Amino acid sequence: MPHIELPADLPGITSAFAFRPATAKPMRELAETLLRGPNTLTSAEREMIASYVSAQNDCYFCHASHRAAAANHLEGDYALVDAVRDKPESADITPKLKALLSIAGKVTRSGLEVTTADIDQARAQGATDVEIHDTVLIAAAFCMFNRYVDGLATLTPTDEDMYDLMGKRMALQGYIPAEPEPVSTG
């Protein structure tokens, strides 16, 4: 049961966005830029970072939806996304992504945990300053998104098929809705 009166038919962050469209707009634009905008990291890699951070933060809704988005970018490869979540150091991903996930995990706990050695390691694996920047910002933004979803106790479905459909939509259409969302009077 949400802590405030949110649209009952919308799950997770979508209900909070519908409740307060003025704050939803910049948050959606940030997600679109970070996860789908031009970048040398693929959208799948960036979605895996978002999913990994959300799992670290125990935010089921964000983890499940971005897990599905990442898998949909990877032709349905949930096994790889789950391997990244469970044990990124042994997942079948590039050494660069492993180094970036290490940074993201540290940002999730505290940005102060990121050291010069972490940055040097990412650079040694081929990460650019933009990739490092965006990894830190994805991790920081998803800490905010995760706390937003869970702090309001938004509806969190458990139907994996629903998350797969949501992930497919996010992967194909992005984070900015084609039509304006309803304005709440709450």
Secondary structure as GFF3:
##gff-version 3
##sequence-region A 1 186
A	DSSP	alpha_helix	12	19	.	.	.	ID=ss1
A	DSSP	alpha_helix	21	36	.	.	.	ID=ss2
A	DSSP	alpha_helix	43	56	.	.	.	ID=ss3
A	DSSP	alpha_helix	60	73	.	.	.	ID=ss4
A	DSSP	alpha_helix	78	86	.	.	.	ID=ss5
A	DSSP	three_ten_helix	88	90	.	.	.	ID=ss6
A	DSSP	alpha_helix	95	109	.	.	.	ID=ss7
A	DSSP	three_ten_helix	111	113	.	.	.	ID=ss8
A	DSSP	alpha_helix	116	124	.	.	.	ID=ss9
A	DSSP	alpha_helix	129	151	.	.	.	ID=ss10
A	DSSP	alpha_helix	160	173	.	.	.	ID=ss11
###
